[in-house]
Amino acid sequence: MQRTIVRIVLAILIISLFVYLFAREITQVYALHQENEKVKLEAQKLEEANAELIRKIELIQTDDTYKEKIIRQELGMIKKGEKVYRFKE
Protein backbone atom coordinates (compact mmCIF):
# COMPACT_ATOMS: atom_id res chain seq x y z
CA MET A 1 0.00 0.00 0.00
CA GLN A 2 2.70 2.44 0.99
CA ARG A 3 4.77 1.49 -2.09
CA THR A 4 1.88 2.18 -4.41
CA ILE A 5 1.38 5.64 -2.90
CA VAL A 6 5.09 6.40 -3.35
CA ARG A 7 4.93 5.16 -6.94
CA ILE A 8 1.86 7.28 -7.67
CA VAL A 9 3.48 10.39 -6.16
CA LEU A 10 6.69 9.70 -8.08
CA ALA A 11 4.75 9.20 -11.31
CA ILE A 12 2.87 12.46 -10.75
CA LEU A 13 6.15 14.30 -10.13
CA ILE A 14 7.73 12.88 -13.28
CA ILE A 15 4.65 13.73 -15.37
CA SER A 16 4.59 17.25 -13.90
CA LEU A 17 8.24 17.71 -14.80
CA PHE A 18 7.64 16.60 -18.39
CA VAL A 19 4.60 18.89 -18.69
CA TYR A 20 6.60 21.83 -17.32
CA LEU A 21 9.51 21.25 -19.70
CA PHE A 22 7.20 20.64 -22.67
CA ALA A 23 5.18 23.81 -21.99
CA ARG A 24 8.36 25.86 -21.82
CA GLU A 25 9.56 24.46 -25.13
CA ILE A 26 6.20 25.16 -26.76
CA THR A 27 6.39 28.77 -25.57
CA GLN A 28 9.88 29.15 -27.05
CA VAL A 29 8.80 27.60 -30.35
CA TYR A 30 5.83 29.96 -30.54
CA ALA A 31 8.05 33.00 -29.86
CA LEU A 32 10.49 31.88 -32.55
CA HIS A 33 7.61 31.38 -34.98
CA GLN A 34 6.36 34.92 -34.32
CA GLU A 35 9.85 36.35 -34.83
CA ASN A 36 10.22 34.35 -38.05
CA GLU A 37 6.97 35.83 -39.38
CA LYS A 38 8.19 39.36 -38.59
CA VAL A 39 11.47 38.72 -40.39
CA LYS A 40 9.64 37.32 -43.43
CA LEU A 41 7.41 40.39 -43.57
CA GLU A 42 10.40 42.71 -43.31
CA ALA A 43 12.20 40.77 -46.06
CA GLN A 44 9.17 41.10 -48.31
CA LYS A 45 9.05 44.87 -47.70
CA LEU A 46 12.76 45.16 -48.49
CA GLU A 47 12.34 43.14 -51.69
CA GLU A 48 9.52 45.44 -52.80
CA ALA A 49 11.61 48.54 -52.03
CA ASN A 50 14.55 47.02 -53.89
CA ALA A 51 12.37 46.31 -56.94
CA GLU A 52 11.15 49.92 -56.90
CA LEU A 53 14.72 51.21 -56.74
CA ILE A 54 15.74 48.95 -59.63
CA ARG A 55 12.79 50.31 -61.64
CA LYS A 56 13.87 53.90 -60.90
CA ILE A 57 17.46 53.14 -61.91
CA GLU A 58 16.28 51.68 -65.20
CA LEU A 59 14.10 54.74 -65.83
CA ILE A 60 16.98 57.10 -65.09
CA GLN A 61 19.22 55.18 -67.49
CA THR A 62 16.68 55.02 -70.32
CA ASP A 63 14.21 57.91 -69.97
CA ASP A 64 15.66 61.41 -70.36
CA THR A 65 12.40 63.08 -69.28
CA TYR A 66 12.35 61.13 -66.04
CA LYS A 67 16.05 61.82 -65.50
CA GLU A 68 15.43 65.57 -65.91
CA LYS A 69 12.51 65.40 -63.47
CA ILE A 70 14.66 63.71 -60.83
CA ILE A 71 17.53 66.15 -61.35
CA ARG A 72 15.18 69.09 -60.93
CA GLN A 73 13.18 67.76 -57.97
CA GLU A 74 15.77 65.99 -55.89
CA LEU A 75 18.91 67.97 -56.74
CA GLY A 76 17.25 71.35 -57.28
CA MET A 77 19.14 72.00 -60.51
CA ILE A 78 17.90 74.29 -63.27
CA LYS A 79 18.67 74.77 -66.97
CA LYS A 80 20.76 77.67 -68.24
CA GLY A 81 18.65 80.78 -68.56
CA GLU A 82 15.93 79.60 -66.19
CA LYS A 83 15.04 81.65 -63.14
CA VAL A 84 13.80 80.23 -59.88
CA TYR A 85 11.25 82.16 -57.90
CA ARG A 86 10.91 81.28 -54.25
CA PHE A 87 7.98 82.42 -52.21
CA LYS A 88 7.90 82.69 -48.46
CA GLU A 89 4.91 81.06 -46.88
Long-range contacts (C-beta under 8 A, 24 or more apart in sequence): none
